Amino acid sequence: MQAWGALAQGRFTGRQETPQERAAAELLAVLAERKQVTPETVLLWWLQRHPARIAPVIGTSDPARIRACGQAVGRPPELDHEEWYALWIAARGKPLP
């Protein structure tokens, strides 16, 4: 399965519009700092750890954005289960059922 718009048009890494997007962006920033990578890398790792085995598709012509995603290439996702679920819950704005 491929994720079209894998970076969510920047909603989690630059232009948040909802409280859920702001919460997810804040958590992404914390995880990125902790792991010394970009928030885009953490977002791509989240997709790669999804049980559906999602393959992210990066659709940007912005060189800075491409570089920000580069840390996710060629290394396994460094998110544990707790971090993965915390991002999911933050983006949903409510607990999982």
N, C-alpha and C positions, 0 to 999 in steps of 0.2 A: 504494500500500500504506500502511496506517495502523498505527502502533505503539500498541497498547493498553498502558497502564502504561509510558509512555515514560520516566518517571523511576525506574523499577524499584523502586517503593515506598521510595525513599530509600536503597537499598543502596549507591549510589555517592556519595551526598551527605549521609549522616547516620548510618545504622545498618548498619555493615558486620558481616557474620557469618562471612565466609570470608577466607582470606589473599588470594585473588584480588580480592575486593571491596575490601579494605583497600588493596591496591596500586593498583587503578583509582581509588579515592577520593583517594589521595595524588597521583597524576598529575593528576587533574581539578583538585585544589586548586592545584597548581603552574601548570597551564595557565590557570586562571581568574585567578590573580594576575598572571601575565605579560600576559594580554590585558585585564586590568582589568574582568572580568565575573564573574558568579556561576558556581559549579560546575554549577548546573542549566543555565545557558546553554551551557556547553561540551558538556554531555551532549546537549542538543537539537541543537547544531551537528553533533555526531558522527552523530546519526540522519539529519539532513538531507543530509549528505555521503555517506551510504551509497549504493552503486551501484544499489540497488533503489528509490531515490527515495522513501524512507520519509517519511510525513507524521506527525509526532508528535501524539498526542492527550493533552492535559493533563487529568487527572481529579482535581482537588483543590478543596476549598472553603476551604483555608487561604490567607488573603490574603497572608501573607508568602511562601508558596510560589509563588503566582501572580506576585507582584512579582519574585521571583528568576528566573522564566522570561521575564519581559518583555523582557529585553535581547536575547533571541534573535529577537524579532518585528521584521520589517521591515528586517533587515540580513542580508547573506549570511554563511554560516558562515565563520569566520576560522580554520579549521584547515587546515594543510597536510597532505600525504600522510603524512609521517613522524609527525606528531602523531596523526593519525587511526589509523594502524596501531599506534602505541605504546599507545593506549587499548585497542584491540581485544586486543592481546597481553596487556596487564596484566589485563584482565577475564577472559580465557581461562585465564591462569596458565601458558601454554606457548606456544612459537612457532607461527606459522602453518606449515602444510605446504608 
